[in-house]
């Protein structure tokens, strides 16, 4: 089957409409395939968990509709971050088939959630509970790939949006004999705001620059698991609210599973600078970063090794002698292990618990003196004990109505950049310095929910301790930008 779809923001000529409307075209090899059989079994999901099937959706925003998760656009169309229940960004773990996806950019330019090709995704599980095996402080979003089939099949999709911002995407995959090969290209242009302002007018860009993203992948299934390979390359991804843009980003991923156990390797090489801005004539800024993530994951365990390294250079064009060369992320490593157990019915347990141990350290000790300006006893090492516990109970009030209560608690390691970033800026600008003594944040949440058929109402309240936030501190007349923890109350409805 060949399927092509197109979405637009305004009416287009009839010819374009006919080319873009969804069609199903029989092919010579369709007769060799057996009809697909769909079996649906009802599962009562725990409070705070939402699982969505991916059928015709072309954007992650469509999957999030009706859930508490929200997508905040941070740059051009490819880059977004998740927010939920008052928490954001690194508080939410992003995984694909259990593979952790982490960023190489300290400013999270290369987040994966907005760049997922839904053509190969079967379902998305969104959890706000701290007891999920790989949960961050606020939960986890886990994408599940569709397993390649035995029949010959060609899938394709074209998506376009026009007028204020031109965004085009083409994706296809070919599968046969339980193997699938796919590719995707995305072409994006800067948007024009409602007043007609362009990126040149509003954000100091030297010109209107287009973004390109290319991806190729291969996926093979076998009786006990699968093997997956992918490569993605992007160029000139614009971030108008930051001082630099993503100029190049290369991402490689390799994974394989056997009998419910998966091992994986992800590597990202990331380059950002301000060469697209008019400010480049005054100050030249460049950051070169690399992030590597190894892992092994099963139903009850998660093992990970992460290495993150970044170099930064800031050069005043009129006075190059004041150039600053920074070990922005000084050869930082994170190693950890987490284990999980549950009590009760497998699909509806009343108790879920996880516990782990994580060590984070900076291999390059040359930056230790910068940390000690703010924290005299700071060390280039940090230990964390991530834990999670969820207790829940649901009652059937009638044949069509449910009432549930859940108590959920979790802790999570502080972010690597929050612990060990080190940027000495020229002139009077505040230096950006991590806090190796930063306490790990913790959260305790009570949820009460009522559901009747397709209507659901939830009320939650959370107490958060040591939530990490950005602060400015003055030491001996010099200003520094660093991190500290704050206690807070959060409440809301979904």
C-alpha positions as CSV (number, residue, x, y, z in Angstrom):
1,X,0.0,0.0,0.0
2,X,1.2,3.5,-0.8
3,X,-0.3,6.3,1.3
4,X,0.4,10.0,0.9
5,X,-1.1,12.8,2.9
6,X,-0.8,16.5,3.1
7,X,-1.9,19.1,5.6
8,X,-2.0,22.8,4.8
9,X,-3.0,26.0,6.6
10,X,-5.0,27.5,3.8
11,X,-6.8,26.5,0.6
12,X,-4.5,25.6,-2.3
13,X,-5.4,25.1,-5.9
14,X,-7.3,22.0,-6.9
15,X,-4.3,20.4,-8.6
16,X,-2.2,20.6,-5.5
17,X,-5.1,19.3,-3.4
18,X,-5.5,16.2,-5.6
19,X,-1.8,15.5,-5.3
20,X,-1.8,15.8,-1.6
21,X,-5.0,14.2,-0.6
22,X,-4.7,10.8,1.1
23,X,-4.9,7.9,-1.3
24,X,-4.5,4.1,-1.2
25,X,-3.1,2.6,-4.4
26,X,-3.1,-1.2,-5.0
27,X,0.3,-2.5,-6.0
28,X,1.4,-5.7,-7.8
29,X,2.7,-7.2,-4.6
30,X,-0.4,-6.4,-2.5
31,X,-2.0,-9.6,-3.5
32,X,0.9,-11.6,-1.9
33,X,0.1,-10.1,1.5
34,X,-2.3,-11.5,4.1
35,X,-4.8,-9.0,5.4
36,X,-3.7,-7.2,8.6
37,X,-5.6,-8.3,11.8
38,X,-6.0,-5.8,14.6
39,X,-6.7,-7.2,18.1
40,X,-7.8,-4.7,20.7
41,X,-7.7,-5.6,24.4
42,X,-8.7,-3.1,27.1
43,X,-6.1,-2.1,29.7
44,X,-6.9,-0.1,32.7
45,X,-4.0,2.3,32.9
46,X,-2.8,3.6,36.3
47,X,-3.4,7.3,37.2
48,X,-0.9,9.6,35.6
49,X,-0.3,7.2,32.6
50,X,-1.6,7.8,29.1
51,X,-0.9,5.5,26.1
52,X,-1.7,6.7,22.6
53,X,-1.6,4.7,19.4
54,X,-0.1,6.5,16.4
55,X,-2.3,6.0,13.3
56,X,-2.7,9.0,11.0
57,X,-0.9,11.6,13.2
58,X,1.9,13.5,11.5
59,X,2.8,15.8,14.4
60,X,3.6,15.1,18.0
61,X,1.2,17.8,19.0
62,X,-1.6,15.7,17.7
63,X,-0.7,12.8,20.0
64,X,-0.5,15.1,23.0
65,X,-4.0,16.5,22.5
66,X,-6.2,15.6,25.5
67,X,-3.2,14.7,27.7
68,X,-1.6,16.9,30.4
69,X,1.6,17.1,28.4
70,X,2.3,20.3,26.3
71,X,4.8,21.0,23.6
72,X,6.6,24.4,23.8
73,X,8.2,25.5,20.5
74,X,11.6,26.9,21.2
75,X,13.1,27.4,17.7
76,X,12.2,26.7,14.1
77,X,9.6,23.9,13.6
78,X,11.9,21.0,14.6
79,X,12.8,22.0,18.2
80,X,10.4,21.8,21.1
81,X,10.4,20.8,24.7
82,X,7.8,19.1,26.9
83,X,6.1,20.6,29.9
84,X,3.7,18.9,32.3
85,X,2.2,19.6,35.7
86,X,4.4,22.7,36.2
87,X,7.7,20.9,35.3
88,X,9.7,21.0,32.1
89,X,12.6,20.0,29.9
90,X,15.1,17.7,31.7
91,X,12.5,16.8,34.3
92,X,10.9,14.5,31.7
93,X,12.9,11.6,30.4
94,X,12.5,10.9,26.6
95,X,13.1,7.3,25.5
96,X,12.4,5.3,22.3
97,X,12.0,1.5,22.9
98,X,13.6,2.2,26.3
99,X,16.7,3.9,24.7
100,X,17.5,7.1,26.6
101,X,17.9,10.2,24.4
102,X,19.9,13.1,25.9
103,X,21.1,16.4,24.4
104,X,24.6,17.4,23.3
105,X,23.7,21.1,23.5
106,X,23.8,22.7,27.0
107,X,20.8,24.9,25.8
108,X,18.9,21.8,24.6
109,X,18.9,22.8,20.9
110,X,18.9,19.1,19.9
111,X,15.9,17.8,21.8
112,X,14.5,14.6,20.2
113,X,10.8,15.0,21.1
114,X,10.0,17.4,18.3
115,X,12.1,15.5,15.6
116,X,10.5,12.1,15.9
117,X,9.3,10.6,12.6
118,X,5.9,9.2,13.5
119,X,5.9,7.1,10.3
120,X,7.8,4.4,12.2
121,X,6.2,4.9,15.7
122,X,3.4,2.6,16.8
123,X,2.5,4.1,20.2
124,X,3.5,6.6,22.8
125,X,3.3,6.0,26.6
126,X,3.3,9.2,28.7
127,X,3.8,8.7,32.4
128,X,3.8,11.3,35.1
129,X,4.6,8.8,37.8
130,X,8.0,8.8,39.4
131,X,8.1,5.0,39.6
132,X,8.5,4.4,35.9
133,X,11.8,2.6,35.4
134,X,13.5,5.5,33.5
135,X,11.5,8.4,34.9
136,X,12.8,11.9,35.5
137,X,11.5,14.0,38.3
138,X,8.2,14.7,36.4
139,X,7.9,11.4,34.4
140,X,8.7,9.8,31.1
141,X,7.6,9.8,27.5
142,X,8.4,6.5,25.8
143,X,7.9,6.1,22.0
144,X,7.5,2.5,20.7
145,X,8.6,1.7,17.1
146,X,6.4,-0.4,14.9
147,X,8.0,-3.8,14.2
148,X,8.8,-4.5,10.5
149,X,6.4,-6.9,8.8
150,X,7.0,-9.8,6.5
151,X,4.9,-8.5,3.6
152,X,6.2,-6.1,1.0
153,X,5.0,-2.6,1.8
154,X,5.8,1.0,0.8
155,X,4.7,3.7,3.2
156,X,5.1,7.4,2.5
157,X,4.0,10.8,3.8
158,X,4.3,14.4,2.6
159,X,3.4,17.2,4.9
160,X,3.5,20.9,4.2
161,X,2.5,24.2,5.8
162,X,2.7,27.5,4.1
163,X,2.0,31.3,4.3
164,X,3.7,32.7,7.4
165,X,6.3,29.9,7.5
166,X,7.2,27.3,4.8
167,X,7.7,23.9,6.3
168,X,7.9,20.8,4.2
169,X,8.5,17.2,5.2
170,X,8.8,14.0,3.1
171,X,9.2,10.6,4.6
172,X,9.0,7.0,3.2
173,X,9.8,3.5,4.3
174,X,10.0,0.1,2.4
175,X,9.6,-3.1,4.3
176,X,9.8,-6.8,3.4
177,X,11.0,-10.0,5.1
178,X,10.8,-8.3,8.5
179,X,13.2,-5.6,7.4
180,X,12.4,-1.9,6.9
181,X,14.5,0.9,5.3
182,X,13.4,4.5,5.6
183,X,14.4,8.1,4.9
184,X,13.1,11.5,5.6
185,X,13.9,15.1,4.6
186,X,12.6,18.3,6.3
187,X,12.9,21.8,4.8
188,X,12.0,24.7,7.0
189,X,12.1,28.5,6.7
190,X,11.8,31.2,9.4
191,X,8.3,32.4,10.2
192,X,6.9,35.9,9.8
193,X,4.9,37.1,12.8
194,X,1.4,38.6,12.7
195,X,2.8,42.2,12.2
196,X,4.9,41.1,9.3
197,X,8.2,41.1,11.3
198,X,10.9,38.7,10.1
199,X,13.8,37.1,11.9
200,X,15.9,39.9,10.4
201,X,13.7,42.6,11.8
202,X,13.0,41.0,15.2
203,X,16.0,39.0,16.2
204,X,19.1,40.5,14.6
205,X,19.7,37.9,11.9
206,X,21.8,38.9,8.9
207,X,19.5,37.2,6.4
208,X,16.6,34.7,6.1
209,X,18.3,31.3,6.5
210,X,16.6,27.9,5.8
211,X,16.9,24.7,7.9
212,X,17.6,21.3,6.4
213,X,17.3,17.9,8.2
214,X,18.1,14.6,6.6
215,X,17.6,11.1,8.1
216,X,18.1,7.5,7.0
217,X,17.4,4.3,9.0
218,X,17.2,0.6,8.9
219,X,15.2,-1.8,11.2
220,X,15.2,-5.6,11.2
221,X,13.1,-7.9,13.4
222,X,13.8,-11.5,14.4
223,X,11.9,-14.0,16.6
224,X,13.6,-12.8,19.8
225,X,14.0,-9.1,19.2
226,X,15.3,-6.6,16.6
227,X,18.3,-4.5,15.4
228,X,18.0,-0.8,14.6
229,X,20.4,1.7,12.9
230,X,19.9,5.4,12.1
231,X,21.7,8.5,11.1
232,X,20.3,12.1,11.2
233,X,22.0,15.3,10.1
234,X,20.7,18.9,10.5
235,X,22.0,22.3,9.6
236,X,21.1,25.9,10.5
237,X,18.4,25.3,13.0
238,X,17.5,28.8,14.3
239,X,17.0,29.8,17.9
240,X,15.9,33.4,18.0
241,X,15.7,33.7,21.8
242,X,19.3,32.5,22.3
243,X,22.5,34.2,21.3
244,X,23.6,31.3,19.0
245,X,22.1,28.8,16.5
246,X,22.6,25.2,15.8
247,X,24.8,25.1,12.7
248,X,25.5,21.4,12.5
249,X,24.1,18.4,14.3
250,X,25.0,14.8,13.5
251,X,23.2,12.0,15.4
252,X,24.0,8.3,15.2
253,X,22.0,5.5,16.9
254,X,22.5,1.7,17.1
255,X,20.5,-0.7,19.2
256,X,19.5,-4.3,19.4
257,X,17.2,-6.4,21.6
258,X,17.0,-10.1,22.5
259,X,14.4,-11.7,24.8
260,X,13.2,-8.5,26.2
261,X,16.6,-7.0,26.9
262,X,18.0,-4.1,24.8
263,X,21.4,-2.6,24.5
264,X,22.0,0.8,22.7
265,X,24.5,3.4,21.6
266,X,23.7,7.0,20.7
267,X,26.2,9.6,19.7
268,X,25.6,13.3,18.9
269,X,28.1,15.8,17.5
270,X,26.8,19.4,17.8
271,X,28.2,22.7,16.7
272,X,26.6,26.1,17.4
273,X,27.7,29.7,16.7
274,X,26.4,33.2,16.1
275,X,27.7,33.5,12.5
276,X,24.1,34.0,11.2
277,X,23.6,37.0,13.4
278,X,24.6,40.7,12.9
279,X,26.2,40.4,16.4
280,X,28.9,38.2,14.8
281,X,30.6,41.4,13.6
282,X,31.2,42.4,17.3
283,X,31.7,39.0,19.0
284,X,32.5,35.6,17.6
285,X,30.9,32.8,19.7
286,X,31.4,29.1,19.1
287,X,30.5,25.9,21.1
288,X,31.5,22.5,19.9
289,X,29.9,19.6,21.9
290,X,29.7,15.8,21.8
291,X,27.4,13.5,23.8
292,X,27.6,9.7,23.9
293,X,25.1,7.4,25.6
294,X,25.5,3.7,26.2
295,X,22.8,1.7,27.9
296,X,21.1,-1.6,28.6
297,X,17.5,-1.9,29.7
298,X,15.0,-4.6,30.5
299,X,11.6,-4.7,32.1
300,X,13.0,-4.4,35.7
301,X,16.5,-2.8,35.2
302,X,18.1,0.2,33.5
303,X,21.9,0.6,33.2
304,X,23.5,3.7,31.6
305,X,26.9,5.3,30.8
306,X,26.9,8.9,29.4
307,X,29.9,11.0,28.4
308,X,29.4,14.7,27.6
309,X,32.1,17.1,26.6
310,X,31.9,20.7,25.2
311,X,34.4,23.5,24.4
312,X,33.4,27.1,24.1
313,X,35.2,30.1,22.6
314,X,34.1,33.8,22.9
315,X,36.2,36.3,21.0
316,X,35.6,40.1,21.0
317,X,36.2,41.1,17.3
318,X,37.6,44.5,18.2
319,X,39.9,43.1,20.9
320,X,40.9,39.5,20.2
321,X,43.3,39.5,23.2
322,X,40.3,39.2,25.5
323,X,39.3,35.9,23.9
324,X,38.0,33.3,26.4
325,X,38.4,29.6,25.8
326,X,36.3,27.5,28.1
327,X,36.0,23.8,29.0
328,X,32.2,24.4,29.0
329,X,31.5,20.7,30.0
330,X,34.8,19.4,31.2
331,X,34.9,15.7,30.1
332,X,31.8,14.9,32.2
333,X,30.7,11.3,32.9
334,X,27.5,9.8,34.3
335,X,27.1,6.2,35.3
336,X,24.0,4.7,36.9
337,X,21.9,1.7,37.6
338,X,18.2,1.6,38.4
339,X,15.9,-1.3,39.3
340,X,12.1,-1.6,39.5
341,X,9.5,-3.8,41.1
342,X,5.7,-3.8,41.4
343,X,3.1,-5.5,43.5
344,X,-0.4,-6.5,42.2
345,X,-1.9,-7.2,38.9
346,X,0.7,-6.7,36.1
347,X,-1.4,-4.1,34.2
348,X,-2.9,-2.6,37.3
349,X,-0.5,-2.8,40.3
350,X,-1.3,-1.0,43.5
351,X,2.4,-0.5,44.4
352,X,5.4,0.3,42.1
353,X,8.9,1.1,43.4
354,X,12.2,1.9,41.8
355,X,15.7,2.6,43.3
356,X,19.1,3.3,41.9
357,X,22.5,4.8,42.3
358,X,24.1,7.4,40.0
359,X,27.6,8.8,40.0
360,X,28.5,12.0,38.0
361,X,32.0,13.4,37.7
362,X,34.1,15.8,35.7
363,X,37.2,14.1,34.3
364,X,39.0,17.5,33.6
365,X,39.9,18.9,37.0
366,X,41.2,22.2,35.5
367,X,37.9,23.9,36.1
368,X,37.7,23.0,39.8
369,X,38.9,26.5,40.9
370,X,36.0,28.1,39.1
371,X,33.5,26.0,41.0
372,X,35.2,26.9,44.3
373,X,34.8,30.6,43.7
374,X,31.1,30.0,44.6
375,X,31.4,26.8,46.7
376,X,34.8,26.7,48.6
377,X,34.5,22.9,49.2
378,X,33.2,22.0,45.8
379,X,34.4,18.7,44.3
380,X,34.2,17.5,40.7
381,X,32.1,14.5,41.7
382,X,28.4,14.1,42.6
383,X,26.5,11.0,43.9
384,X,22.7,10.6,43.6
385,X,20.1,8.0,44.8
386,X,17.1,8.2,42.4
387,X,14.0,6.6,43.9
388,X,10.4,6.4,43.0
389,X,7.3,5.0,44.7
390,X,3.7,5.0,43.5
391,X,0.7,3.7,45.4
392,X,-2.7,3.8,43.7
393,X,-6.2,2.4,44.1
394,X,-9.3,2.6,41.9
395,X,-12.9,1.8,42.6
396,X,-15.8,1.1,40.2
397,X,-18.7,3.4,41.2
398,X,-20.9,1.9,38.5
399,X,-20.6,0.1,35.3
400,X,-19.3,3.2,33.5
401,X,-17.7,5.3,36.2
402,X,-14.3,5.0,38.0
403,X,-12.8,6.8,41.0
404,X,-9.1,6.7,41.7
405,X,-6.5,8.0,44.2
406,X,-2.7,7.8,43.8
407,X,0.2,8.9,46.0
408,X,3.4,9.3,44.0
409,X,6.9,10.3,45.0
410,X,10.3,10.5,43.2
411,X,13.8,11.9,43.3
412,X,16.1,12.5,40.4
413,X,19.8,13.4,39.8
414,X,20.4,17.1,39.2
415,X,21.2,17.9,35.5
416,X,24.8,17.4,34.3
417,X,25.0,21.0,33.0
418,X,23.6,22.3,36.3
419,X,26.3,20.5,38.2
420,X,29.4,21.1,36.0
421,X,29.0,23.7,33.4
422,X,31.9,26.2,33.3
423,X,31.9,29.4,31.1
424,X,34.1,32.3,31.9
425,X,32.7,35.3,29.9
426,X,34.6,38.4,28.8
427,X,34.0,41.8,30.2
428,X,31.4,42.4,32.9
429,X,29.0,39.6,31.7
430,X,28.2,37.1,34.5
431,X,30.2,33.8,34.3
432,X,28.0,30.7,33.9
433,X,29.1,28.2,36.6
434,X,27.6,25.0,37.7
435,X,27.1,23.9,41.4
436,X,28.6,20.5,42.1
437,X,27.0,20.6,45.6
438,X,23.5,21.1,44.2
439,X,21.0,18.9,46.1
440,X,18.9,16.4,44.1
441,X,15.3,17.5,43.6
442,X,12.4,15.5,45.1
443,X,8.7,15.5,44.5
444,X,5.6,14.1,46.3
445,X,2.2,14.2,44.5
446,X,-1.3,13.3,45.4
447,X,-3.7,12.7,42.5
448,X,-7.5,12.2,42.7
449,X,-9.4,11.3,39.4
450,X,-12.9,10.5,38.2
451,X,-13.7,9.0,34.9
452,X,-16.9,8.2,33.1
453,X,-16.7,6.9,29.5
454,X,-14.7,9.5,27.6
455,X,-14.8,12.2,30.3
456,X,-12.1,12.4,32.9
457,X,-11.2,14.9,35.6
458,X,-8.1,14.9,37.7
459,X,-7.0,17.1,40.6
460,X,-3.4,17.0,41.8
461,X,-1.2,18.7,44.4
462,X,2.6,18.4,44.6
463,X,5.3,19.3,47.1
464,X,8.7,19.8,45.6
465,X,12.0,20.1,47.4
466,X,15.3,21.5,46.0
467,X,13.8,22.2,42.5
468,X,16.8,23.4,40.5
469,X,16.6,27.0,39.2
470,X,19.0,29.7,37.8
471,X,20.2,32.3,40.2
472,X,22.7,35.2,40.2
473,X,25.3,35.6,42.9
474,X,27.9,38.3,43.6
475,X,31.3,37.3,44.9
476,X,34.0,40.0,45.5
477,X,32.3,42.4,43.2
478,X,31.9,39.9,40.3
479,X,28.6,38.5,39.1
480,X,28.0,34.8,38.5
481,X,25.1,32.8,37.1
482,X,24.7,29.5,38.9
483,X,22.1,27.1,40.2
484,X,20.4,26.5,43.5
485,X,17.4,24.6,44.9
486,X,14.0,26.0,45.9
487,X,11.0,24.4,47.7
488,X,7.6,24.9,46.1
489,X,3.9,23.8,46.1
490,X,2.2,23.0,42.8
491,X,-1.5,22.3,42.2
492,X,-3.7,21.9,39.2
493,X,-6.3,20.0,37.2
494,X,-6.3,18.0,34.1
